[in-house]
Amino acid sequence: MLRKSLEDVATAVGMSKSGVGHIETGENSTSTDTLVKLAGALDSRWIVRLAPRERPERSEAARELVDKIDQIADLLQDHEARLILAQLEIYENLRGSQGQSKT
């Protein structure tokens, strides 16, 4: 992934560097439209994931797999690895909800 300066990102979305910096540090909130523009300027996608507050308990093997995928994602800074992790969590949530409905 190509690294971009704060100035490059700000110019791409039509904002000031300080405005982008305030969003980045959490000092200011922003609109969904701006988040989508920021993601595009960073050659990324903005993805929202909703998850239940309570998750079914994962097996030890599943926890280890999720930890490994998370470590790989952090090392590679790869959004596709994060997508795989999200898909695994969705699968586990579906499996858990199916198991709960049988009881």
GROMACS elastic network, one bead per residue, 0.5 to 0.9 nm:
[ bonds ]
;  ai    aj funct       b0    kb
    1    42     6  0.89232   500
    1    43     6  0.80924   500
    1    77     6  0.85058   500
    1    78     6  0.86494   500
    2    42     6  0.84139   500
    2    43     6  0.84279   500
    3    42     6  0.81378   500
    4     7     6  0.80578   500
    4     8     6  0.60397   500
    4     9     6  0.66564   500
    4    41     6  0.87103   500
    4    42     6  0.71867   500
    5     8     6  0.51150   500
    5     9     6  0.64072   500
    5    10     6  0.85731   500
    6     9     6  0.52127   500
    6    10     6  0.60291   500
    6    11     6  0.85322   500
    6    17     6  0.60222   500
    6    18     6  0.88183   500
    6    20     6  0.73638   500
    6    21     6  0.75191   500
    7    10     6  0.50603   500
    7    11     6  0.60364   500
    7    12     6  0.85260   500
    7    16     6  0.78027   500
    7    17     6  0.56101   500
    7    20     6  0.88872   500
    8    11     6  0.52356   500
    8    12     6  0.61788   500
    8    13     6  0.88556   500
    8    17     6  0.87429   500
    8    41     6  0.82346   500
    9    12     6  0.50844   500
    9    13     6  0.64128   500
    9    14     6  0.85075   500
    9    15     6  0.83584   500
    9    17     6  0.80375   500
    9    20     6  0.78818   500
    9    38     6  0.70272   500
    9    41     6  0.56805   500
    9    42     6  0.69725   500
   10    13     6  0.54074   500
   10    14     6  0.58835   500
   10    16     6  0.55650   500
   10    17     6  0.53479   500
   10    18     6  0.85865   500
   10    19     6  0.79251   500
   10    20     6  0.61393   500
   10    21     6  0.89312   500
   10    38     6  0.82657   500
   10    41     6  0.84706   500
   11    14     6  0.50273   500
   11    15     6  0.61843   500
   11    16     6  0.73231   500
   11    17     6  0.80665   500
   12    15     6  0.78786   500
   12    37     6  0.81494   500
   12    38     6  0.80696   500
   12    40     6  0.87894   500
   12    41     6  0.58750   500
   13    16     6  0.89183   500
   13    34     6  0.76113   500
   13    37     6  0.59217   500
   13    38     6  0.63962   500
   13    40     6  0.87297   500
   13    41     6  0.68513   500
   15    18     6  0.82739   500
   15    19     6  0.62440   500
   15    20     6  0.67101   500
   16    19     6  0.50770   500
   16    20     6  0.64482   500
   16    21     6  0.85515   500
   17    20     6  0.52658   500
   17    21     6  0.60420   500
   17    22     6  0.86296   500
   18    22     6  0.60458   500
   18    23     6  0.86479   500
   19    22     6  0.52077   500
   19    23     6  0.64858   500
   19    24     6  0.86986   500
   19    28     6  0.80793   500
   20    23     6  0.51761   500
   20    24     6  0.61309   500
   20    25     6  0.87373   500
   20    38     6  0.85789   500
   21    25     6  0.61959   500
   21    26     6  0.84795   500
   21    27     6  0.84379   500
   21    28     6  0.89250   500
   22    25     6  0.52895   500
   22    26     6  0.60334   500
   22    28     6  0.53574   500
   22    29     6  0.82566   500
   23    26     6  0.50569   500
   23    27     6  0.60384   500
   23    28     6  0.50279   500
   23    29     6  0.60769   500
   23    30     6  0.69986   500
   24    27     6  0.77241   500
   24    28     6  0.82788   500
   25    28     6  0.78375   500
   26    29     6  0.66873   500
   30    33     6  0.83045   500
   30    34     6  0.64713   500
   30    35     6  0.71584   500
   31    34     6  0.52794   500
   31    35     6  0.64527   500
   31    36     6  0.87849   500
   32    35     6  0.50355   500
   32    36     6  0.62088   500
   32    37     6  0.86318   500
   33    36     6  0.51601   500
   33    37     6  0.62622   500
   33    38     6  0.86536   500
   34    38     6  0.60469   500
   34    39     6  0.85266   500
   35    39     6  0.61108   500
   35    40     6  0.85654   500
   35    46     6  0.69079   500
   36    39     6  0.51070   500
   36    40     6  0.62201   500
   36    41     6  0.86580   500
   36    44     6  0.89314   500
   36    45     6  0.71797   500
   36    46     6  0.56796   500
   36    47     6  0.89124   500
   37    40     6  0.50554   500
   37    41     6  0.61517   500
   37    42     6  0.86468   500
   37    46     6  0.88103   500
   38    41     6  0.50353   500
   38    42     6  0.62967   500
   38    43     6  0.87444   500
   38    44     6  0.84239   500
   38    45     6  0.89961   500
   38    46     6  0.84352   500
   39    42     6  0.50817   500
   39    43     6  0.63074   500
   39    45     6  0.53107   500
   39    46     6  0.55729   500
   40    44     6  0.54343   500
   40    45     6  0.63745   500
   40    46     6  0.80490   500
   41    44     6  0.74338   500
   42    45     6  0.84049   500
   44    79     6  0.79048   500
   45    79     6  0.85292   500
   49    86     6  0.79098   500
   51    54     6  0.84055   500
   51    55     6  0.82680   500
   51    89     6  0.86540   500
   51    90     6  0.81195   500
   51    93     6  0.84383   500
   52    55     6  0.63406   500
   52    93     6  0.82337   500
   55    58     6  0.82979   500
   55    92     6  0.86854   500
   55    93     6  0.67451   500
   55    96     6  0.78962   500
   56    92     6  0.77895   500
   56    93     6  0.68264   500
   56    95     6  0.88607   500
   56    96     6  0.56026   500
   56    97     6  0.79985   500
   57    96     6  0.83344   500
   58    61     6  0.80160   500
   58    62     6  0.58898   500
   58    63     6  0.61105   500
   58    92     6  0.78771   500
   59    62     6  0.51409   500
   59    63     6  0.62401   500
   59    64     6  0.86526   500
   60    63     6  0.50975   500
   60    64     6  0.61956   500
   60    65     6  0.86197   500
   61    64     6  0.51252   500
   61    65     6  0.61675   500
   61    66     6  0.86467   500
   62    65     6  0.50229   500
   62    66     6  0.61077   500
   62    67     6  0.85186   500
   62    92     6  0.89967   500
   63    66     6  0.51464   500
   63    67     6  0.61138   500
   63    68     6  0.86346   500
   64    67     6  0.50526   500
   64    68     6  0.61765   500
   64    69     6  0.86722   500
   65    68     6  0.51169   500
   65    69     6  0.61984   500
   65    70     6  0.85047   500
   66    69     6  0.51516   500
   66    70     6  0.60340   500
   66    71     6  0.85613   500
   66    85     6  0.66522   500
   66    88     6  0.80149   500
   66    89     6  0.86091   500
   67    70     6  0.50457   500
   67    71     6  0.61273   500
   67    72     6  0.86361   500
   68    71     6  0.50550   500
   68    72     6  0.61869   500
   68    73     6  0.85595   500
   69    72     6  0.50801   500
   69    73     6  0.60714   500
   69    74     6  0.85830   500
   69    81     6  0.67571   500
   69    82     6  0.78354   500
   69    84     6  0.80461   500
   69    85     6  0.65906   500
   70    73     6  0.50295   500
   70    74     6  0.61775   500
   70    75     6  0.86168   500
   70    81     6  0.76941   500
   70    82     6  0.72441   500
   70    85     6  0.72419   500
   71    74     6  0.51129   500
   71    75     6  0.61628   500
   71    76     6  0.85894   500
   72    75     6  0.50516   500
   72    76     6  0.59948   500
   72    77     6  0.79544   500
   72    78     6  0.81625   500
   72    81     6  0.73772   500
   73    76     6  0.52364   500
   73    77     6  0.52592   500
   73    78     6  0.53149   500
   73    79     6  0.72075   500
   73    80     6  0.81193   500
   73    81     6  0.52858   500
   73    82     6  0.61522   500
   73    85     6  0.89401   500
   74    77     6  0.50329   500
   74    78     6  0.73847   500
   74    81     6  0.89718   500
   74    82     6  0.89522   500
   75    78     6  0.80081   500
   76    79     6  0.87005   500
   76    81     6  0.85016   500
   77    81     6  0.83122   500
   77    82     6  0.87803   500
   78    81     6  0.55194   500
   78    82     6  0.68428   500
   79    82     6  0.50250   500
   79    83     6  0.63027   500
   79    84     6  0.88031   500
   80    84     6  0.63439   500
   80    85     6  0.87026   500
   81    84     6  0.50333   500
   81    85     6  0.63268   500
   81    86     6  0.87018   500
   82    86     6  0.62184   500
   82    87     6  0.86255   500
   83    86     6  0.50055   500
   83    87     6  0.61416   500
   83    88     6  0.85787   500
   84    87     6  0.50361   500
   84    88     6  0.61538   500
   84    89     6  0.86624   500
   85    88     6  0.50764   500
   85    89     6  0.62907   500
   85    90     6  0.86962   500
   86    89     6  0.51028   500
   86    90     6  0.62060   500
   86    91     6  0.86105   500
   87    90     6  0.50244   500
   87    91     6  0.61171   500
   87    92     6  0.85875   500
   88    91     6  0.50513   500
   88    92     6  0.61811   500
   88    93     6  0.85795   500
   89    92     6  0.50463   500
   89    93     6  0.60562   500
   89    94     6  0.85535   500
   90    93     6  0.50357   500
   90    94     6  0.61295   500
   90    95     6  0.85061   500
   91    94     6  0.51653   500
   91    95     6  0.60938   500
   91    96     6  0.85024   500
   92    96     6  0.59578   500
   92    97     6  0.85128   500
   93    97     6  0.60749   500
   93    98     6  0.85421   500
   94    97     6  0.51280   500
   94    98     6  0.61423   500
   94    99     6  0.85547   500
   95    98     6  0.52071   500
   95    99     6  0.62279   500
   95   100     6  0.87175   500
   96    99     6  0.50639   500
   96   100     6  0.61925   500
   96   101     6  0.87278   500
   97   100     6  0.50220   500
   97   101     6  0.62230   500
   97   102     6  0.88328   500
   98   101     6  0.52418   500
   98   102     6  0.66066   500
   99   102     6  0.54242   500
   99   103     6  0.70973   500
  100   103     6  0.55771   500
